[in-house]
């Protein structure tokens, strides 16, 4: 009826963490692991398989007749959730995502090593976030931190010492045990009562990502800008905040954290909320340009001029990348898949027309990933309206090489916003202290450029 | 204690450490025990030693011990009973966390002997002052009901749960709703079924409705999903109430969690049925589009689920995303499963205004590397041409461009698609035939060959060297696949009927080969029928073989209307992702009265269809004595005769009947119960008068068409398709569904 269980598989498809499945026979999780590994074995080299695998079982016993294995890839691992019955697979995926975020919050990086090293914490976490009947429970990291103590540097050090310092070791456990009562008496599920901070501050981090597809004639085929407002709140007590924007109408199709009072947003286009403690995503929106006509045709801040000649057993290319921004652009990455049969590439870099400042590292670098067959061109920083040229050739085993017909361009624009969204003011009511407010804007782009 | 740890080895060391005087050493040992347990080592022998560590101030240690207990509760219930006292004690601990932990752990021990001790602590926990304990206890009731329902009823836990719907804490309400829903599901699938008055059946009253609508806005995302699912089960009293629910649920579209959004969409789709105000419905549909589009910026797995659901929603509400086609443009790096769904939706959204953008995208996709995706893109061009008449010419031009690339699989797929376009728009694009024929040599796939042969046969009178082209296939007749053989046979006969003077030789040759050297009974039988027809009454042959065919069309839905309605009620569930009703893949799913009724009508449809087909065949036999086997060919070939002896009685009849009862789609019935509805409906609808006579000549074409047209498209060719066509006739829908797995 819900999420039957949770498994994390390592790079070799062996389970490292397995939880849930209390009301199922032991064969049930094995069937799911098998099903996933079989699909992976059958899949082409890319390892891309359907995200939901139907797992038939012979029935019998407590085994559900038909169940589904929902899985996501996290670095070299795969997390899978087994569901049966009429559950929404999206619940499984949203849950896996939340689980992953929690692990990241706890351990920094989520890898086989960190999970194995902290398996006791992982199991405690799973107990808290997934009820044994399969209902997801608390997935808010700030509340979980009170119930399951994250492995701190101190406790890691202590664990590595021979167990001879009992007096120090006690400090973590019993004290937290007495403080936790308040966490659940709170009337709102995302914030506990009695939070105290020495300095009160809230930081808003607005990131806008442009996603676009540009056709071979340079015309924009599809584009949109998705904004994410992340918050880091370190405020004491029960702060009731009211954030207003000078241009709220640039935000369309918003999705908010449950703390945002939706009726209020609908009525006044202001964000009224009591924030969770710590980091959280306050909301997401799509940039709605003032003129409706240009919705699908936002100006693309970069341009690419590929000139590609495909010959026998390889080809040559000249690719010119130009920034149309008046601001500096950072971490430009251009990727090009050279086809299954590509064997190598040779390139030279030059900065055309930019003149100054194109020496050394600023010119960028290129690499050929021989496993993924991707040619990667990286430019750490670009001056306004500069351009760079990558010339080279590649070799292939195929008589007629078939490289991808699209370049993937990624770039970052620090302190820039496509929508010019501006947070006008943030007011605090219900608490008396002064708070520090900070807003940071940044943008990035992910453009597919066809040729 | 029957199990004793050995005096040495890992377990012995652990046992020593578990009894250490130092707290940290003991805790570390517990961790090592859990580590061994999770990698499958048997540490059950340490049970008494671990148990000693259960009474501790250290919450983390307590949790680890509980984890150990949960693992061994099932296999060694007699050991767990030793822990009962500590559990009961913990359930009265001053710390709410410990109280909740004790209740939760006892609930999932699933040991018969321990649950009797659970009732008193649970009763207390349900009335605990701390909401965390209450919400944990609520879920525990559902678990207890699953194990021993009588305990829940005898202790009055159910009525307590009903009281808790009015709890002041929204999370308690949400968990209570989830627990009651779980109990409801267990009760309603029980054998024997419980009466609807049973307290376990969770009937949502208007009073409960108000309570949960309030909780909806205040609980966590998971709580919201539970509440929304409960709302979707509510039967509204009147239109006003439906509107009220929709208005309260619409704000959930702005939740950041996709599963909340999808659950809200489901509630709206269900309660929209009760709303007659057209403007209000339109408004709801308009509000539904943006959140669905937002889901497309999620990770690919979520996108895929969203796309499957969007696909379904579009079949009911084609206007839903009419201006949003660009959102579905495929990116090069999208995983194949996302691309395929996007493609399907793009074709669904195509209209006069956006068809140009669509075609240039499809052309782009056709130049990609992944063969499967390229083929699907080319198919999509064909579907566009057929569904939007004004775009047909542009589609044909794009196809010609693609054929110009001379990439083998592109050309082959384009030829197959061209055949469908010829079917839809006869005698419109004859100009492209020479280009197609020029690629004859490059075709090596049976489907592409058969398609081109069909085109040559169909336009034989306009192709000067048709006999020459077909001649090459006749030369290699015995080496070709049956599909190609059937098409060659029909095409040559068409050629003969159109140009009798120049093609006497070739028709003789093909009939001779087909009847003598061919090992497929289908090909042989068809050759006999043609031979008989041609030698008896060329006029009748013409009427049969060259008859006018009804134009093909692409249905806007891939599932039958009844199934669509049902699936829309299950939006945001596995059913809507698989596009199949839940009971087909959840074995013990409950089959409601309406489902039974629908199955009833399905059956009667099938039956009526069979009757009709049978009558048609009988009439055909009487009118046209097609099967007079006194003629020469049958006698010349004894083995053929032996085979045809069986024919006179029931050849077509049998195959017609098999067309309904042993219809290839029926293989699916066992697996995909509901799908047979769509084929039966569509099939019956296509059984037009005047079509009967041509069914023989078109059988193969139908089979051919069925493979390329979208799902129930095959059925639009009429009954003859399934009867005489290759087993591929049902391939379309089959492939569509099986493709999911």
HADDOCK unambig.tbl for C-alpha pairs under 7 A between the chains (distance, minus, plus):
assign (segid A and resid 48 and name CA) (segid B and resid 335 and name CA) 6.54 0.50 0.50
assign (segid A and resid 50 and name CA) (segid B and resid 337 and name CA) 6.18 0.50 0.50
assign (segid A and resid 51 and name CA) (segid B and resid 301 and name CA) 5.47 0.50 0.50
assign (segid A and resid 53 and name CA) (segid B and resid 741 and name CA) 6.37 0.50 0.50
assign (segid A and resid 54 and name CA) (segid B and resid 741 and name CA) 6.04 0.50 0.50
assign (segid A and resid 65 and name CA) (segid B and resid 586 and name CA) 5.99 0.50 0.50
assign (segid A and resid 65 and name CA) (segid B and resid 587 and name CA) 5.39 0.50 0.50
assign (segid A and resid 66 and name CA) (segid B and resid 585 and name CA) 5.55 0.50 0.50
assign (segid A and resid 66 and name CA) (segid B and resid 586 and name CA) 5.45 0.50 0.50
assign (segid A and resid 66 and name CA) (segid B and resid 587 and name CA) 6.89 0.50 0.50
assign (segid A and resid 85 and name CA) (segid B and resid 586 and name CA) 6.01 0.50 0.50
assign (segid A and resid 86 and name CA) (segid B and resid 573 and name CA) 5.26 0.50 0.50
assign (segid A and resid 86 and name CA) (segid B and resid 574 and name CA) 5.78 0.50 0.50
assign (segid A and resid 86 and name CA) (segid B and resid 575 and name CA) 6.95 0.50 0.50
assign (segid A and resid 86 and name CA) (segid B and resid 582 and name CA) 6.82 0.50 0.50
assign (segid A and resid 87 and name CA) (segid B and resid 573 and name CA) 5.06 0.50 0.50
assign (segid A and resid 87 and name CA) (segid B and resid 574 and name CA) 6.25 0.50 0.50
assign (segid A and resid 88 and name CA) (segid B and resid 572 and name CA) 4.74 0.50 0.50
assign (segid A and resid 88 and name CA) (segid B and resid 573 and name CA) 3.83 0.50 0.50
assign (segid A and resid 88 and name CA) (segid B and resid 574 and name CA) 5.88 0.50 0.50
assign (segid A and resid 89 and name CA) (segid B and resid 573 and name CA) 6.27 0.50 0.50
assign (segid A and resid 89 and name CA) (segid B and resid 574 and name CA) 6.17 0.50 0.50
assign (segid A and resid 90 and name CA) (segid B and resid 258 and name CA) 6.72 0.50 0.50
assign (segid A and resid 90 and name CA) (segid B and resid 259 and name CA) 5.02 0.50 0.50
assign (segid A and resid 90 and name CA) (segid B and resid 302 and name CA) 6.31 0.50 0.50
assign (segid A and resid 90 and name CA) (segid B and resid 305 and name CA) 6.71 0.50 0.50
assign (segid A and resid 91 and name CA) (segid B and resid 259 and name CA) 5.16 0.50 0.50
assign (segid A and resid 93 and name CA) (segid B and resid 302 and name CA) 6.60 0.50 0.50
assign (segid A and resid 94 and name CA) (segid B and resid 257 and name CA) 6.83 0.50 0.50
assign (segid A and resid 94 and name CA) (segid B and resid 259 and name CA) 6.78 0.50 0.50
assign (segid A and resid 120 and name CA) (segid B and resid 31 and name CA) 6.69 0.50 0.50
assign (segid A and resid 124 and name CA) (segid B and resid 63 and name CA) 6.97 0.50 0.50
assign (segid A and resid 132 and name CA) (segid B and resid 108 and name CA) 6.34 0.50 0.50
assign (segid A and resid 133 and name CA) (segid B and resid 143 and name CA) 6.79 0.50 0.50
assign (segid A and resid 136 and name CA) (segid B and resid 222 and name CA) 6.14 0.50 0.50
assign (segid A and resid 137 and name CA) (segid B and resid 222 and name CA) 7.00 0.50 0.50
assign (segid A and resid 163 and name CA) (segid B and resid 24 and name CA) 5.73 0.50 0.50
assign (segid A and resid 163 and name CA) (segid B and resid 25 and name CA) 5.43 0.50 0.50
assign (segid A and resid 166 and name CA) (segid B and resid 22 and name CA) 6.71 0.50 0.50
assign (segid A and resid 166 and name CA) (segid B and resid 23 and name CA) 6.49 0.50 0.50
assign (segid A and resid 166 and name CA) (segid B and resid 24 and name CA) 5.88 0.50 0.50
assign (segid A and resid 169 and name CA) (segid B and resid 24 and name CA) 6.99 0.50 0.50
assign (segid A and resid 173 and name CA) (segid B and resid 58 and name CA) 5.11 0.50 0.50
assign (segid A and resid 173 and name CA) (segid B and resid 59 and name CA) 6.43 0.50 0.50
assign (segid A and resid 173 and name CA) (segid B and resid 60 and name CA) 6.90 0.50 0.50
assign (segid A and resid 174 and name CA) (segid B and resid 57 and name CA) 6.02 0.50 0.50
assign (segid A and resid 174 and name CA) (segid B and resid 58 and name CA) 5.49 0.50 0.50
assign (segid A and resid 177 and name CA) (segid B and resid 59 and name CA) 6.37 0.50 0.50
assign (segid A and resid 178 and name CA) (segid B and resid 95 and name CA) 6.94 0.50 0.50
assign (segid A and resid 181 and name CA) (segid B and resid 95 and name CA) 6.45 0.50 0.50
assign (segid A and resid 181 and name CA) (segid B and resid 96 and name CA) 6.07 0.50 0.50
assign (segid A and resid 181 and name CA) (segid B and resid 97 and name CA) 6.94 0.50 0.50
assign (segid A and resid 184 and name CA) (segid B and resid 131 and name CA) 6.45 0.50 0.50
assign (segid A and resid 184 and name CA) (segid B and resid 132 and name CA) 5.29 0.50 0.50
assign (segid A and resid 185 and name CA) (segid B and resid 130 and name CA) 6.13 0.50 0.50
assign (segid A and resid 185 and name CA) (segid B and resid 131 and name CA) 6.19 0.50 0.50
assign (segid A and resid 187 and name CA) (segid B and resid 169 and name CA) 6.29 0.50 0.50
assign (segid A and resid 189 and name CA) (segid B and resid 219 and name CA) 6.43 0.50 0.50
assign (segid A and resid 189 and name CA) (segid B and resid 220 and name CA) 6.38 0.50 0.50
assign (segid A and resid 222 and name CA) (segid B and resid 326 and name CA) 5.65 0.50 0.50
assign (segid A and resid 222 and name CA) (segid B and resid 327 and name CA) 6.96 0.50 0.50
assign (segid A and resid 253 and name CA) (segid B and resid 290 and name CA) 5.62 0.50 0.50
assign (segid A and resid 253 and name CA) (segid B and resid 291 and name CA) 6.53 0.50 0.50
assign (segid A and resid 254 and name CA) (segid B and resid 254 and name CA) 5.89 0.50 0.50
assign (segid A and resid 255 and name CA) (segid B and resid 254 and name CA) 4.10 0.50 0.50
assign (segid A and resid 255 and name CA) (segid B and resid 255 and name CA) 4.94 0.50 0.50
assign (segid A and resid 255 and name CA) (segid B and resid 256 and name CA) 4.75 0.50 0.50
assign (segid A and resid 256 and name CA) (segid B and resid 254 and name CA) 5.91 0.50 0.50
assign (segid A and resid 256 and name CA) (segid B and resid 255 and name CA) 5.25 0.50 0.50
assign (segid A and resid 256 and name CA) (segid B and resid 256 and name CA) 5.21 0.50 0.50
assign (segid A and resid 257 and name CA) (segid B and resid 255 and name CA) 6.44 0.50 0.50
assign (segid A and resid 257 and name CA) (segid B and resid 256 and name CA) 5.87 0.50 0.50
assign (segid A and resid 258 and name CA) (segid B and resid 255 and name CA) 6.62 0.50 0.50
assign (segid A and resid 262 and name CA) (segid B and resid 251 and name CA) 6.63 0.50 0.50
assign (segid A and resid 283 and name CA) (segid B and resid 256 and name CA) 6.99 0.50 0.50
assign (segid A and resid 402 and name CA) (segid B and resid 369 and name CA) 6.92 0.50 0.50
assign (segid A and resid 404 and name CA) (segid B and resid 368 and name CA) 6.86 0.50 0.50
assign (segid A and resid 405 and name CA) (segid B and resid 368 and name CA) 6.91 0.50 0.50
assign (segid A and resid 406 and name CA) (segid B and resid 332 and name CA) 6.75 0.50 0.50
